[in-house]
């Protein structure tokens, strides 16, 4: 599932297509260049299918991912690897296929995150994940640091993907149904100052109004947002490294401990990724519009479509129509 990922979506498709046969993407109302980039990549021959949806609650993400796994099973895939836009398969296909064979169609696979840290400010032609990032040596051991892989033969009506694609919920304990694989997923949560400022602060605000949030759920967004505020919203390479080192981590690693290997695959110069950074003002404007729309729905007994909601739905229809035409 993606929303306004124009800085990373081209890398996501090109790198993961080195392993995956086909990519299905759920777009959550992107208003930047994400959809245009995906259309250009599709025209190049990449096997991409885009599904449009506007996410109102985080629980919907779980339902949507569950449905897309079930709805695409007829396409004949062997394994569904559920990834976010900032996650990349870094092992070659042969190694990953050998790992997946260990599941024996009896287990759901868990691939552990390996977070990558910026070692230079990525910009312009040098903005490549291969050159500008190194791997963090240690990851916290918790249930949120894994991404699930689903064998086709285990898909059933009872299948339910957990929030965040961190596993599958079944009646049996996870230790009996999930197998931790050696294959890791490269996680690149911090790409630029504007990107991480928007993501941290907006996510922290969203969590603050979530009524059914679990204790400690996504608490790192509060920590990162407060660190950004303490730095007066000005982030250089050292601040970006500090945020990336602490993302989803109980303890910080030092920059000098970063690993030279593994590396994210080199795909050369990007063709469609904008050189300009994310527009923070536009992102906050869109967020305020969505937030006001949610407040309006909560405040009325029989909610009617607001201007924001109508524009949003119109945007989805327009995007879908353009995608079909392209």
NORZIDA-V522202 format. One line per field, one symbol per residue. ss: DSSP state (A for helix, B for strand, O for the rest). phi: phi as a letter, one per 30 degrees, with the letter a starting at -180 (. if undefined). psi: psi as a letter, one per 40 degrees, with the letter a starting at -180 (. if undefined). A space follows every 10 residues. Layout:
# NORZIDA-V522202
ss->???
phi->???
psi->???
This chain:
# NORZIDA-V522202
ss->OBOOOOOOAA AAAAAAOOOO OOBBBBBOOO OOOAAAAAAA AAAAOOOBBB BBOOOOOAAA AAAAAAAAAA AOAAAOOOBB BOOOOOBBBO OOAAAAAAAA AOOOOOOBBB BBBBBBBBOO OOOAAAOOAA AABBBOOOOO OOAAABBBBB BAAAOOOOOO BOAAAOOBOO OOOAAAABBB BBBBBBBOOO OOAAAAAAAA AAAAAAAAOO OOOOOOOOOA AAAAAAAAAA OOOOOOAAAA AAAAAAOOOO OOOOAAAOBO OOOOOOOOOO OOOOOOOOOA AAAAAAAAAA AAAAAAAAAO OOOOOOAAAA AAAAAAAAAA AAAAAO
phi->.bahcddbdd deddddddcd dabcbcccid ccdedddddd ddddjddbbc ccacdcbddd eddddddddd dceddjdcbc ccbcdcbbdc dddddddddd dddhhcbdcb cddbdccdca ddahdddbdd ccbbdddbbd cbdccbcdbc dedcdbdddb ddeihdlbdb dcdedcccbd cddccdcbdc cadddddddd ddddddddcd dcddeidhdd dddddddddd chicbcdddd dddddcdhbd bdccddddcd bdcdedcidd ccdddddedd dddddddddd ddddddddcb dbdcededdd dddddddddd dddddd
psi->hihgfdeedd ddddddeddi dihhhhhffh eaeddddddd dddeehghhh hhihhdiddd dddddddddd dedeeeidhh hhiidfhhhe iidddddddd dedffdihih hiihhhhhei hhiadegidd deiiihdiii gieeeihihh ideehidehh hihefeahhi diideeeihh idhihhhgdh didddddddd ddddddddeh dfhihehfdd dddddddddd effhhadddd dddddehfhd iiiideeiid iiihiheahi dehidiihhd dddddddddd ddddddddei dghihidddd dddddddddd ddddd.
